[in-house]
């Protein structure tokens, strides 16, 4: 059985892969669509970014 953190990471990565060609995705959009607590998701995505699994873009039009 996967931990909640792993389950949420998998859901977020799946959503991001489905939207890959459409550009950056906001954390709030992922949290809303996949029903993941926003603060928890922020920490998960930051860890994935530090591990080199994700990229992010700051500012207008930014996201993961």
N, C-alpha and C positions, 0 to 999 in steps of 0.2 A: 504494500500500500504506500502510495506517495504522500508526502506531507502536504499540508494546505499550501505552503509556499511553493512547492514544486508543481502542484496542480495549477495554481494561479499563473506561475511562470509559463507553463505549457500552454494554457489558454491564451495568454497575452502574445506569446510567440506565434501561435497558430493564427490569431487575428492579424498580427502584423504581416505575416507571410501572405495572407489572402489579399492584403491591401498594398503589397510591395510596389506595384507599378503606379500607384496613385499618389506617391509621395509621403512625406512625414505624417504621422498620426499623433494626435494629442493624447496625453495620458488620460485625461478626463473622458475622452471618447472610448478608449479601451475599457476603462473602469465601468462606465455606464453599460456598454454593450455586453460585456462579459460578466457583469455583476461582481466585480472585485473591489474591495475597499480601496479608495484612492490612495491613502497614505501608505498602505501596505504595498500597493502596486508601485508607487514611486520608489520605494526601497528596493524592490525586486528588479525593476528596470535599471536602476543605478548599478546594482551588482552585475547585471548582465552586460552593461556598458563597460564597466571596469574590467570585465573578463574578456572584452573584445568581441562579444557576440552581437551586440547592437551598436548602432551609431545614433547620434542625436544631433539635432539642429536647433540652435537657439533663435529667439526672436520671432518676428511675424512669419508665419508659414512654417514654423518649426514643429518639432515633435520627434518621435522615434521612428 
